[in-house]
């Protein structure tokens, strides 16, 4: 989805590496002992797109071990897996229905929060230290 190599603010309000963070609100989900935020959702989406933790990590300029650790932490909160081996080969992964639904629901909720939070974000921006 998004690469962190941009030098501008990302569409969801996160700052690129050379940009000050903009005032905003981010969604964090808590399930089981896991906390799931936009980074984990981006990783899950990249795994679904690329079919690989290694390729997903590379797309996000993340270490493969870190990506695998985040996937495990996220998955541990659910009773069923978020990804599974693709049927074509055991080396590729695909999202389960649960994984795809988690991404969809996260983005739907994030859009609703952003739509409802414009006044608060404007207020935060007005009072943010530069």
One Martini backbone bead per residue (centre of mass of N, CA, C, O) as a GRO file, in nm:
protein
  130
    1UNK     BB    1   0.074   0.051  -0.031
    2UNK     BB    2   0.279   0.210   0.160
    3UNK     BB    3   0.564   0.402   0.150
    4UNK     BB    4   0.840   0.536   0.351
    5UNK     BB    5   0.997   0.717   0.113
    6UNK     BB    6   0.852   0.956   0.160
    7UNK     BB    7   0.855   1.330   0.209
    8UNK     BB    8   0.558   1.319   0.272
    9UNK     BB    9   0.266   1.306   0.368
   10UNK     BB   10   0.047   1.079   0.438
   11UNK     BB   11  -0.286   1.021   0.386
   12UNK     BB   12  -0.326   0.933   0.713
   13UNK     BB   13  -0.103   1.147   0.866
   14UNK     BB   14   0.149   1.033   0.837
   15UNK     BB   15   0.489   1.066   0.844
   16UNK     BB   16   0.745   1.113   0.681
   17UNK     BB   17   1.090   1.113   0.733
   18UNK     BB   18   1.096   1.457   0.652
   19UNK     BB   19   0.835   1.502   0.839
   20UNK     BB   20   0.620   1.643   1.021
   21UNK     BB   21   0.381   1.573   1.225
   22UNK     BB   22   0.051   1.558   1.208
   23UNK     BB   23  -0.235   1.621   1.321
   24UNK     BB   24  -0.415   1.340   1.479
   25UNK     BB   25  -0.588   1.024   1.422
   26UNK     BB   26  -0.564   0.684   1.543
   27UNK     BB   27  -0.616   0.352   1.500
   28UNK     BB   28  -0.664   0.102   1.764
   29UNK     BB   29  -0.651  -0.242   1.817
   30UNK     BB   30  -0.792  -0.480   2.057
   31UNK     BB   31  -0.680  -0.828   2.067
   32UNK     BB   32  -0.632  -0.977   2.312
   33UNK     BB   33  -0.274  -0.916   2.327
   34UNK     BB   34  -0.329  -0.722   2.085
   35UNK     BB   35  -0.200  -0.451   1.884
   36UNK     BB   36  -0.362  -0.269   1.611
   37UNK     BB   37  -0.234  -0.091   1.343
   38UNK     BB   38  -0.147   0.052   1.051
   39UNK     BB   39   0.115  -0.114   1.012
   40UNK     BB   40  -0.013  -0.397   1.029
   41UNK     BB   41  -0.216  -0.355   0.804
   42UNK     BB   42  -0.012  -0.295   0.583
   43UNK     BB   43   0.130  -0.566   0.605
   44UNK     BB   44  -0.110  -0.748   0.544
   45UNK     BB   45  -0.166  -0.624   0.267
   46UNK     BB   46   0.113  -0.692   0.144
   47UNK     BB   47   0.088  -0.995   0.171
   48UNK     BB   48  -0.162  -1.014  -0.014
   49UNK     BB   49  -0.013  -0.890  -0.266
   50UNK     BB   50   0.274  -1.066  -0.261
   51UNK     BB   51   0.283  -1.353  -0.088
   52UNK     BB   52   0.505  -1.219   0.123
   53UNK     BB   53   0.703  -1.126   0.376
   54UNK     BB   54   0.954  -1.032   0.226
   55UNK     BB   55   0.807  -0.843   0.019
   56UNK     BB   56   0.655  -0.676   0.224
   57UNK     BB   57   0.899  -0.567   0.374
   58UNK     BB   58   1.035  -0.433   0.131
   59UNK     BB   59   0.794  -0.239   0.062
   60UNK     BB   60   0.837  -0.117   0.379
   61UNK     BB   61   1.126  -0.103   0.478
   62UNK     BB   62   1.160  -0.392   0.629
   63UNK     BB   63   1.240  -0.628   0.827
   64UNK     BB   64   1.166  -0.957   0.814
   65UNK     BB   65   1.163  -1.020   1.118
   66UNK     BB   66   0.971  -0.793   1.195
   67UNK     BB   67   0.733  -0.883   1.020
   68UNK     BB   68   0.699  -1.163   1.150
   69UNK     BB   69   0.649  -1.055   1.436
   70UNK     BB   70   0.398  -0.883   1.373
   71UNK     BB   71   0.226  -1.113   1.263
   72UNK     BB   72   0.227  -1.282   1.521
   73UNK     BB   73   0.109  -1.074   1.716
   74UNK     BB   74  -0.152  -1.036   1.559
   75UNK     BB   75  -0.244  -1.340   1.539
   76UNK     BB   76  -0.260  -1.406   1.853
   77UNK     BB   77  -0.553  -1.253   1.883
   78UNK     BB   78  -0.659  -1.498   1.716
   79UNK     BB   79  -0.829  -1.803   1.653
   80UNK     BB   80  -0.752  -1.745   1.354
   81UNK     BB   81  -0.598  -1.703   1.075
   82UNK     BB   82  -0.474  -1.443   0.849
   83UNK     BB   83  -0.285  -1.656   0.720
   84UNK     BB   84  -0.182  -1.872   0.439
   85UNK     BB   85  -0.101  -2.103   0.243
   86UNK     BB   86  -0.086  -2.133  -0.070
   87UNK     BB   87  -0.199  -2.368  -0.294
   88UNK     BB   88   0.033  -2.356  -0.507
   89UNK     BB   89   0.231  -2.283  -0.255
   90UNK     BB   90   0.422  -2.286   0.044
   91UNK     BB   91   0.581  -2.001  -0.014
   92UNK     BB   92   0.305  -1.878  -0.019
   93UNK     BB   93   0.070  -1.625   0.069
   94UNK     BB   94  -0.261  -1.579   0.212
   95UNK     BB   95  -0.548  -1.456   0.284
   96UNK     BB   96  -0.788  -1.476   0.484
   97UNK     BB   97  -1.096  -1.388   0.553
   98UNK     BB   98  -1.013  -1.251   0.815
   99UNK     BB   99  -0.784  -1.074   0.704
  100UNK     BB  100  -0.957  -0.919   0.495
  101UNK     BB  101  -1.170  -0.816   0.702
  102UNK     BB  102  -0.980  -0.657   0.881
  103UNK     BB  103  -0.893  -0.452   0.670
  104UNK     BB  104  -1.173  -0.346   0.595
  105UNK     BB  105  -1.264  -0.260   0.882
  106UNK     BB  106  -1.036  -0.070   0.945
  107UNK     BB  107  -1.080   0.130   0.707
  108UNK     BB  108  -1.371   0.200   0.772
  109UNK     BB  109  -1.319   0.311   1.057
  110UNK     BB  110  -1.106   0.522   0.982
  111UNK     BB  111  -1.290   0.694   0.804
  112UNK     BB  112  -1.497   0.763   1.022
  113UNK     BB  113  -1.303   0.901   1.215
  114UNK     BB  114  -1.200   1.120   1.021
  115UNK     BB  115  -1.479   1.245   0.959
  116UNK     BB  116  -1.544   1.304   1.281
  117UNK     BB  117  -1.240   1.471   1.337
  118UNK     BB  118  -1.199   1.759   1.213
  119UNK     BB  119  -1.221   1.948   1.460
  120UNK     BB  120  -0.994   1.821   1.630
  121UNK     BB  121  -0.766   1.846   1.420
  122UNK     BB  122  -0.779   2.153   1.399
  123UNK     BB  123  -0.721   2.210   1.693
  124UNK     BB  124  -0.449   2.066   1.708
  125UNK     BB  125  -0.311   2.234   1.489
  126UNK     BB  126  -0.344   2.513   1.636
  127UNK     BB  127  -0.173   2.375   1.908
  128UNK     BB  128   0.082   2.302   1.770
  129UNK     BB  129   0.401   2.248   1.771
  130UNK     BB  130   0.674   2.348   1.545
   0.00000   0.00000   0.00000
